[in-house]
Amino acid sequence: MSSADPMERTGPISPAEPPPPPGLAGCARELAEGRTTSTAQVAAAFARIEASRRTLNAFRQLRTEAALAEAADADRRLAAGERLPLLGVPVAVKDDTDVEGMPTYFGCDGALPPAAADSEAVRRLRAAGAVVVGKTNSCEFGQWAFTEGPAFGVTRNPWNTAHTPGGSSGGSAAAVAAGLVPAALGSDGAGSIRIPAAWTHLVGIKPQRGRISVHPHSDAFQGLTVNGPLARTVADAALLLDAAAGPHPGDPHRPPAVDASAAARRDPGSLRIGLALRPPLTLTRNAPHPEVLRAVTALAETLARLGHHVEEAHPRYGLIGLSFVPRATAGIAELAALHPEPGLLDARTRSALRTGTRLGGRIVRAARAREVRQHARIGAFFDTSRGGDGRGYDVLLTPTTAAPPPRVGEFDHLSAWRTDLSMTAACPYAWPWNVLGWPGVNVPAGFTRDGLPVGAQLLGPSRSEARLISLAAQLESDRRWFEHRPPALSAAGGR
């Protein structure tokens, strides 16, 4: 990798670092009760970020001066009695997200102009009072389930720095898992929130398409990509989702509003849950890792103990991959074609650009037209008026990934084809829900014998975030995954 890589070090982060924050809701509560100041919270976040720079390398850009000025303003507003959901709380956003005055590199090298305005999601976070401290690393155009590249080096997993935190929202995941910030925004076009959440022991919510605006894009990656939160708890993820949610006036997808925080406080009731361990067709022969299967099966047993009906199921995905590939590669081609210095792009990106150009136009329009039939086919799985034959379920439970987090550098020097095959083998479960545009939630499922995190997906039909969030919160109350932190952080404790 590039000489920009931080020094590799396996093991815990130095215990000399400042303790992590208590969580998004906890930070907001402390500020509202006057037990701390926004200036102190934001300054502490920057201290943690700096202390982890050479071990984790989670951030691409920081807003140190601007964020501290915004924190001072938040302190004045708090002292005057103003209250907003996130007033004065530090958060981070991904490198694909426009923040006024900062370039949107999206993992790329080269000189790019600063964004002229905030994206709609950032605008809404600011309206809720949040202080954006910086932008977290992502692989180039969010293509891969690792966060590495010559433009910024390697982002590492706080549970073991020899391993990737996943991607493409790996910087956001590493930052939250290590306690650098209490929550962060990511994006998910083929699992890019859920995969790093699984590999860093976080809750990651991929919302319904349109729940959080992707403006200034109208339909990111041909409708595949959505924005969503990463946090240590369901309540924190729900709070960030509520703060960022809502449409831009020009958005084509505008689902009805949902109160995610209220859902996190509700009992889900007794649900019928289908456990699907067999991945969708991926043209690879790799079986899921035994420790992943063990962890997800144990999670299914927990759900059964909590009163849900859980049984093995076999969703009819069909040839959904034929819709995914043209849409994904066309999305990459659309972004890559705008880069001012295409020679700086990874050779694998240039290959995807050529493929996406060939598959654009009529082919990608046909791929998108299939979505209606795909909704009907897979929607039958959730048709609760029909029982038996693998149908009539409320929720689908699957592994989030087929493998634990790979080692850093494992995909260096692979061709575009070999990289895609390796990624598909490791992460075959997440991408169908991007084609459908439906919501999914990663929940921590446990650890391998080597201490590496793995996760499970709760997947639902259209606009089912409330049910999934309620179920995730019930699981969290039983399994208490928030009590586990990367080794050197565990002493800081707290929720």
C-alpha positions as CSV (number, residue, x, y, z in Angstrom):
1,M,0.0,0.0,0.0
2,S,0.9,3.7,-0.1
3,S,3.5,5.2,2.2
4,A,0.5,7.1,3.6
5,D,-0.5,3.9,5.5
6,P,-0.3,4.2,9.3
7,M,2.1,1.8,11.0
8,E,0.4,-1.6,11.4
9,R,0.0,-2.7,14.9
10,T,-2.1,-5.7,16.0
11,G,-3.9,-5.5,19.3
12,P,-5.6,-2.9,21.5
13,I,-5.4,0.8,21.1
14,S,-3.1,2.6,23.6
15,P,-4.8,2.9,27.0
16,A,-3.4,6.4,27.3
17,E,-6.0,7.7,24.9
18,P,-8.9,9.7,26.3
19,P,-12.0,7.6,27.2
20,P,-14.7,7.2,24.6
21,P,-18.0,9.2,24.8
22,P,-21.0,7.7,26.4
23,G,-23.0,7.3,23.2
24,L,-25.1,9.6,21.1
25,A,-28.2,9.8,23.4
26,G,-25.9,10.0,26.4
27,C,-23.9,12.9,25.0
28,A,-27.1,14.8,24.2
29,R,-28.5,14.1,27.7
30,E,-25.3,15.3,29.4
31,L,-25.4,18.5,27.4
32,A,-29.1,19.2,28.0
33,E,-28.6,18.6,31.8
34,G,-25.6,20.9,31.9
35,R,-23.1,18.2,33.0
36,T,-20.7,19.0,30.2
37,T,-20.2,21.4,27.3
38,S,-20.2,21.0,23.6
39,T,-16.8,22.5,23.5
40,A,-15.5,19.8,25.9
41,Q,-17.2,17.0,23.9
42,V,-15.9,18.2,20.5
43,A,-12.4,18.9,21.8
44,A,-12.3,15.4,23.4
45,A,-13.4,13.9,20.1
46,F,-10.6,15.6,18.3
47,A,-8.1,14.4,20.9
48,R,-9.3,10.8,20.4
49,I,-9.1,11.2,16.6
50,E,-5.6,12.5,16.8
51,A,-4.5,9.8,19.2
52,S,-5.8,7.0,16.9
53,R,-4.6,8.6,13.6
54,R,-1.6,6.2,13.1
55,T,-3.4,3.1,14.4
56,L,-6.9,3.4,12.9
57,N,-6.7,6.2,10.3
58,A,-10.5,6.6,10.4
59,F,-10.8,10.2,9.1
60,R,-10.0,11.7,5.7
61,Q,-10.7,15.4,6.7
62,L,-11.4,17.3,9.9
63,R,-13.2,20.5,10.6
64,T,-11.3,21.4,13.7
65,E,-11.6,25.2,13.7
66,A,-15.1,25.3,12.3
67,A,-16.4,22.5,14.6
68,L,-15.0,24.2,17.7
69,A,-16.6,27.5,16.7
70,E,-19.9,25.6,16.2
71,A,-19.5,24.0,19.6
72,A,-19.0,27.3,21.3
73,D,-22.2,28.6,19.6
74,A,-24.1,25.5,20.7
75,D,-22.9,26.2,24.3
76,R,-24.4,29.7,24.1
77,R,-27.7,28.3,22.8
78,L,-27.8,25.6,25.5
79,A,-27.2,28.2,28.2
80,A,-30.0,30.2,26.8
81,G,-32.4,27.3,27.2
82,E,-32.6,26.1,23.6
83,R,-33.1,22.3,23.1
84,L,-32.7,20.2,20.0
85,P,-32.2,16.5,19.6
86,L,-28.4,16.7,19.0
87,L,-27.6,20.2,20.0
88,G,-23.8,20.4,20.5
89,V,-23.2,16.6,20.0
90,P,-20.1,15.7,17.8
91,V,-20.8,13.3,14.9
92,A,-19.0,12.3,11.7
93,V,-20.1,11.7,8.1
94,K,-18.6,9.6,5.3
95,D,-16.3,10.9,2.6
96,D,-19.0,10.6,0.0
97,T,-21.2,13.2,1.7
98,D,-21.1,16.9,0.8
99,V,-20.1,19.2,3.6
100,E,-19.9,22.9,2.6
101,G,-16.4,24.0,2.1
102,M,-14.8,20.6,2.0
103,P,-14.0,18.5,-1.0
104,T,-16.0,15.3,-1.5
105,Y,-13.2,12.9,-2.4
106,F,-15.2,9.6,-2.0
107,G,-12.0,7.7,-1.4
108,C,-10.2,9.2,-4.5
109,D,-6.9,10.9,-5.0
110,G,-6.5,14.2,-6.8
111,A,-7.5,17.8,-6.4
112,L,-11.2,18.3,-6.1
113,P,-13.1,21.5,-5.4
114,P,-14.9,22.1,-2.1
115,A,-18.6,21.5,-2.0
116,A,-20.7,24.6,-2.4
117,A,-23.4,23.5,0.0
118,D,-24.2,20.8,2.5
119,S,-25.9,17.7,1.4
120,E,-29.5,17.4,2.6
121,A,-28.6,14.8,5.2
122,V,-25.9,17.1,6.6
123,R,-28.3,20.0,6.5
124,R,-30.8,18.1,8.6
125,L,-28.1,16.9,11.1
126,R,-27.1,20.6,11.6
127,A,-30.7,21.6,12.0
128,A,-30.9,19.0,14.8
129,G,-27.9,20.7,16.4
130,A,-25.2,18.2,15.6
131,V,-21.6,19.3,15.2
132,V,-19.9,17.6,12.2
133,V,-16.3,17.0,13.2
134,G,-15.1,15.6,10.0
135,K,-15.4,13.1,7.1
136,T,-14.5,9.4,7.5
137,N,-12.5,7.3,5.0
138,S,-14.1,5.2,2.3
139,C,-12.7,3.1,-0.5
140,E,-12.7,4.6,-4.0
141,F,-16.4,5.2,-5.0
142,G,-17.5,2.8,-2.3
143,Q,-16.9,-0.3,-4.4
144,W,-15.4,-2.7,-1.9
145,A,-15.9,-4.2,1.5
146,F,-12.5,-2.9,2.7
147,T,-11.4,0.7,3.3
148,E,-7.9,1.0,1.8
149,G,-6.4,3.1,-1.0
150,P,-3.4,5.1,-2.2
151,A,-5.2,8.4,-1.5
152,F,-5.4,7.9,2.3
153,G,-3.7,4.6,3.2
154,V,-5.4,1.9,5.3
155,T,-8.2,2.2,7.8
156,R,-8.0,-0.5,10.4
157,N,-10.3,-2.4,12.7
158,P,-10.2,-1.3,16.3
159,W,-10.8,-4.9,17.4
160,N,-7.6,-6.0,15.7
161,T,-5.6,-3.5,13.6
162,A,-4.3,-6.3,11.3
163,H,-7.8,-6.6,9.9
164,T,-10.1,-4.3,7.9
165,P,-13.2,-2.7,9.5
166,G,-15.0,-3.5,6.2
167,G,-16.3,-1.0,3.7
168,S,-17.2,1.1,2.2
169,S,-18.3,2.9,5.3
170,G,-15.2,1.6,7.1
171,G,-14.0,4.9,8.4
172,S,-17.4,5.6,10.0
173,A,-17.5,2.1,11.5
174,A,-13.9,2.3,12.9
175,A,-14.6,5.8,14.4
176,V,-17.7,4.7,16.2
177,A,-16.4,1.3,17.4
178,A,-13.3,2.9,18.8
179,G,-15.3,5.6,20.5
180,L,-13.8,8.5,18.6
181,V,-17.4,9.8,18.0
182,P,-20.6,8.5,19.4
183,A,-22.3,7.9,16.0
184,A,-21.6,8.4,12.3
185,L,-23.4,8.6,9.0
186,G,-22.5,6.0,6.3
187,S,-23.9,4.9,3.0
188,D,-25.0,1.5,1.7
189,G,-25.1,0.5,-1.9
190,A,-24.3,-3.2,-1.5
191,G,-24.0,-3.6,2.2
192,S,-21.6,-0.7,2.9
193,I,-23.2,0.1,6.2
194,R,-24.2,-3.4,7.3
195,I,-20.9,-5.1,6.4
196,P,-18.6,-2.7,8.4
197,A,-21.1,-2.7,11.2
198,A,-20.9,-6.5,11.4
199,W,-17.1,-6.5,11.3
200,T,-16.8,-3.8,14.1
201,H,-19.6,-5.0,16.5
202,L,-22.0,-2.1,15.7
203,V,-25.7,-1.5,14.9
204,G,-26.0,-0.3,11.3
205,I,-29.3,0.6,9.7
206,K,-29.8,0.6,5.9
207,P,-33.1,2.5,5.7
208,Q,-35.8,2.4,3.0
209,R,-34.7,4.1,-0.2
210,G,-35.5,7.8,0.2
211,R,-35.7,7.7,4.0
212,I,-32.6,9.8,4.2
213,S,-32.0,12.0,1.2
214,V,-29.0,11.4,-1.0
215,H,-29.3,14.9,-2.4
216,P,-27.4,16.5,-4.3
217,H,-27.8,13.1,-6.1
218,S,-31.4,12.3,-7.0
219,D,-31.0,8.5,-7.3
220,A,-27.5,7.5,-6.1
221,F,-25.9,4.5,-8.0
222,Q,-29.1,3.9,-10.0
223,G,-31.2,3.6,-6.8
224,L,-28.9,1.2,-5.0
225,T,-27.3,3.5,-2.4
226,V,-28.9,5.0,0.7
227,N,-27.5,6.9,3.7
228,G,-27.9,5.5,7.2
229,P,-26.5,5.5,10.7
230,L,-23.8,3.4,12.5
231,A,-23.8,3.4,16.3
232,R,-23.1,1.1,19.3
233,T,-26.8,0.9,20.4
234,V,-30.1,0.7,18.6
235,A,-31.4,3.8,20.4
236,D,-28.3,5.8,19.2
237,A,-28.7,4.5,15.6
238,A,-32.4,5.4,15.7
239,L,-31.7,8.9,17.1
240,L,-29.3,9.6,14.3
241,L,-31.7,8.2,11.7
242,D,-34.5,10.5,13.0
243,A,-32.2,13.5,12.8
244,A,-31.0,12.9,9.3
245,A,-34.3,11.6,7.8
246,G,-36.5,13.5,5.4
247,P,-36.6,14.4,1.7
248,H,-35.1,17.2,-0.3
249,P,-37.8,18.9,-2.5
250,G,-36.3,17.3,-5.6
251,D,-36.1,13.7,-4.3
252,P,-37.9,11.1,-6.4
253,H,-38.3,8.7,-3.4
254,R,-40.4,10.0,-0.5
255,P,-41.5,7.3,1.9
256,P,-43.9,8.3,4.8
257,A,-42.1,9.5,7.9
258,V,-41.2,7.0,10.6
259,D,-40.3,7.6,14.3
260,A,-37.3,5.3,14.7
261,S,-36.7,6.4,18.3
262,A,-40.2,5.5,19.3
263,A,-39.8,2.1,17.6
264,A,-36.7,1.4,19.6
265,R,-38.7,1.7,22.8
266,R,-41.6,-0.6,21.6
267,D,-41.9,-4.3,22.1
268,P,-42.0,-5.9,18.6
269,G,-44.7,-8.5,19.6
270,S,-44.4,-12.1,18.5
271,L,-43.0,-12.4,15.0
272,R,-42.6,-15.1,12.4
273,I,-38.9,-15.1,11.4
274,G,-37.3,-17.0,8.5
275,L,-33.7,-18.0,9.0
276,A,-31.9,-18.1,5.6
277,L,-28.3,-19.3,5.8
278,R,-27.9,-20.1,2.1
279,P,-26.7,-17.0,0.3
280,P,-28.3,-15.8,-3.0
281,L,-26.7,-17.0,-6.2
282,T,-23.3,-15.4,-6.4
283,L,-21.4,-17.7,-8.8
284,T,-18.9,-18.6,-6.1
285,R,-18.6,-21.9,-4.3
286,N,-17.4,-20.6,-0.9
287,A,-19.5,-21.8,2.0
288,P,-20.2,-19.5,4.9
289,H,-17.5,-19.6,7.6
290,P,-18.5,-22.1,10.4
291,E,-18.1,-19.5,13.1
292,V,-20.4,-17.1,11.2
293,L,-23.0,-19.9,11.0
294,R,-22.5,-20.7,14.7
295,A,-23.0,-17.1,15.7
296,V,-26.1,-16.5,13.5
297,T,-27.7,-19.8,14.6
298,A,-27.2,-18.8,18.3
299,L,-28.9,-15.4,17.5
300,A,-31.8,-17.3,16.0
301,E,-32.1,-19.4,19.1
302,T,-32.2,-16.2,21.2
303,L,-35.1,-14.9,19.1
304,A,-36.9,-18.2,19.6
305,R,-36.4,-17.9,23.4
306,L,-37.8,-14.4,23.3
307,G,-41.0,-15.8,22.0
308,H,-40.7,-15.5,18.2
309,H,-41.4,-18.3,15.8
310,V,-38.1,-19.0,14.0
311,E,-37.7,-21.6,11.2
312,E,-35.4,-22.2,8.3
313,A,-36.5,-20.5,5.1
314,H,-35.5,-20.3,1.5
315,P,-36.4,-17.0,-0.1
316,R,-36.8,-17.0,-3.9
317,Y,-34.3,-14.4,-4.9
318,G,-34.4,-15.3,-8.6
319,L,-31.7,-13.9,-10.9
320,I,-31.5,-10.6,-8.9
321,G,-27.8,-10.3,-9.6
322,L,-28.6,-9.6,-13.3
323,S,-30.2,-6.3,-12.0
324,F,-27.5,-5.5,-9.6
325,V,-24.4,-5.6,-11.8
326,P,-25.6,-3.1,-14.5
327,R,-26.9,-0.7,-11.9
328,A,-23.7,-0.8,-9.7
329,T,-21.2,-0.5,-12.5
330,A,-23.3,2.3,-14.2
331,G,-23.3,4.2,-10.9
332,I,-19.5,3.9,-10.7
333,A,-19.1,5.0,-14.3
334,E,-21.3,8.1,-13.7
335,L,-19.1,9.2,-10.8
336,A,-15.7,8.2,-12.3
337,A,-16.5,10.1,-15.5
338,L,-16.7,13.3,-13.5
339,H,-13.2,12.9,-11.9
340,P,-10.9,15.6,-13.1
341,E,-7.8,13.3,-13.1
342,P,-9.0,9.8,-14.2
343,G,-5.4,8.6,-14.4
344,L,-5.3,8.7,-10.6
345,L,-8.1,6.2,-10.3
346,D,-7.5,2.6,-9.3
347,A,-7.2,0.3,-12.3
348,R,-10.1,-1.6,-10.9
349,T,-12.2,1.5,-10.9
350,R,-11.3,2.2,-14.5
351,S,-12.4,-1.4,-15.4
352,A,-15.7,-0.8,-13.6
353,L,-16.1,2.5,-15.6
354,R,-15.7,0.6,-18.9
355,T,-18.1,-2.1,-17.8
356,G,-20.6,0.4,-16.6
357,T,-20.4,2.4,-19.8
358,R,-21.2,-0.8,-21.8
359,L,-24.1,-1.7,-19.5
360,G,-25.6,1.8,-19.3
361,G,-28.5,3.1,-21.2
362,R,-31.0,0.5,-22.4
363,I,-29.5,-2.3,-20.3
364,V,-29.5,-0.4,-17.0
365,R,-33.1,0.8,-17.8
366,A,-34.2,-2.8,-18.3
367,A,-32.5,-3.8,-15.0
368,R,-34.4,-1.2,-13.1
369,A,-37.6,-2.1,-14.8
370,R,-37.3,-5.6,-13.3
371,E,-37.6,-4.2,-9.8
372,V,-41.4,-4.4,-9.9
373,R,-41.3,-8.1,-10.5
374,Q,-38.6,-8.6,-7.9
375,H,-40.7,-6.8,-5.3
376,A,-43.6,-9.2,-6.1
377,R,-41.4,-12.3,-6.0
378,I,-39.5,-11.6,-2.8
379,G,-42.5,-9.7,-1.3
380,A,-44.4,-13.0,-1.3
381,F,-42.0,-14.2,1.4
382,F,-43.4,-11.5,3.7
383,D,-47.1,-11.9,2.7
384,T,-48.5,-12.8,6.1
385,S,-51.8,-13.7,4.6
386,R,-50.1,-16.8,3.3
387,G,-48.5,-19.5,5.4
388,G,-46.1,-22.4,4.6
389,D,-44.0,-22.8,1.5
390,G,-41.4,-20.4,2.9
391,R,-43.8,-17.5,2.9
392,G,-45.7,-15.4,5.4
393,Y,-42.8,-14.2,7.5
394,D,-42.4,-10.9,9.2
395,V,-38.6,-10.7,9.2
396,L,-35.8,-12.5,7.3
397,L,-32.7,-13.3,9.4
398,T,-29.4,-14.0,7.5
399,P,-25.7,-13.6,8.2
400,T,-24.5,-10.2,7.2
401,T,-21.3,-11.6,5.8
402,A,-20.1,-15.1,5.0
403,A,-16.7,-14.5,6.5
404,P,-15.1,-12.7,9.5
405,P,-13.2,-9.5,8.7
406,P,-10.3,-10.2,6.3
407,R,-6.7,-9.1,7.0
408,V,-5.5,-5.7,5.8
409,G,-3.9,-5.9,2.3
410,E,-5.6,-9.2,1.4
411,F,-7.0,-7.7,-1.8
412,D,-3.9,-5.7,-2.9
413,H,-2.8,-6.3,-6.4
414,L,-5.8,-8.3,-7.4
415,S,-7.4,-7.7,-10.8
416,A,-10.9,-6.1,-10.9
417,W,-12.4,-9.5,-11.6
418,R,-10.6,-11.3,-8.8
419,T,-11.4,-8.5,-6.4
420,D,-15.1,-8.7,-7.2
421,L,-15.1,-12.5,-6.9
422,S,-13.4,-12.3,-3.5
423,M,-15.8,-9.6,-2.3
424,T,-18.8,-11.6,-3.5
425,A,-17.5,-14.7,-1.7
426,A,-17.0,-12.8,1.6
427,C,-20.2,-10.7,1.4
428,P,-22.9,-12.5,-0.6
429,Y,-25.9,-11.6,1.6
430,A,-26.4,-7.9,1.7
431,W,-26.7,-6.6,-1.8
432,P,-30.2,-8.0,-2.8
433,W,-31.8,-5.5,-0.4
434,N,-30.1,-2.6,-2.3
435,V,-31.7,-3.8,-5.5
436,L,-35.1,-3.9,-3.7
437,G,-34.6,-0.6,-1.9
438,W,-36.0,-2.1,1.3
439,P,-34.6,-1.7,4.9
440,G,-32.2,-3.9,6.8
441,V,-30.5,-3.7,10.2
442,N,-27.2,-5.3,11.1
443,V,-27.0,-6.4,14.7
444,P,-23.8,-7.8,16.4
445,A,-23.9,-11.6,16.5
446,G,-20.8,-12.3,18.5
447,F,-17.2,-13.0,18.0
448,T,-15.0,-15.7,16.4
449,R,-12.6,-17.6,18.6
450,D,-9.9,-15.1,17.6
451,G,-12.0,-12.2,18.9
452,L,-13.2,-10.8,15.5
453,P,-16.8,-9.5,15.3
454,V,-19.5,-11.0,13.0
455,G,-23.0,-9.8,12.5
456,A,-26.5,-10.8,11.4
457,Q,-29.1,-9.0,9.3
458,L,-32.7,-8.4,10.1
459,L,-34.4,-7.8,6.8
460,G,-37.9,-6.7,6.0
461,P,-40.3,-5.7,3.2
462,S,-40.9,-2.1,2.1
463,R,-41.0,0.6,4.8
464,S,-40.6,-1.9,7.7
465,E,-37.9,0.0,9.6
466,A,-40.0,0.3,12.7
467,R,-40.5,-3.4,13.1
468,L,-36.8,-4.2,12.4
469,I,-35.7,-1.5,14.9
470,S,-38.1,-2.8,17.6
471,L,-36.8,-6.3,17.1
472,A,-33.2,-5.2,17.2
473,A,-33.8,-3.3,20.4
474,Q,-35.4,-6.4,22.0
475,L,-32.3,-8.4,21.0
476,E,-30.0,-5.8,22.4
477,S,-31.8,-5.7,25.7
478,D,-31.2,-9.5,26.0
479,R,-27.7,-9.8,24.6
480,R,-26.3,-6.4,25.8
481,W,-23.7,-6.2,23.0
482,F,-23.0,-2.6,23.9
483,E,-21.1,-3.8,27.0
484,H,-18.3,-5.2,24.7
485,R,-15.7,-2.8,23.5
486,P,-12.4,-3.2,21.7
487,P,-10.0,-4.5,24.5
488,A,-8.2,-1.2,25.5
489,L,-11.6,0.6,25.5
490,S,-13.4,-1.8,27.7
491,A,-12.1,-0.1,30.9
492,A,-13.9,3.1,29.8
493,G,-17.2,1.2,30.1
494,G,-20.5,3.0,29.9
495,R,-23.3,2.9,27.4
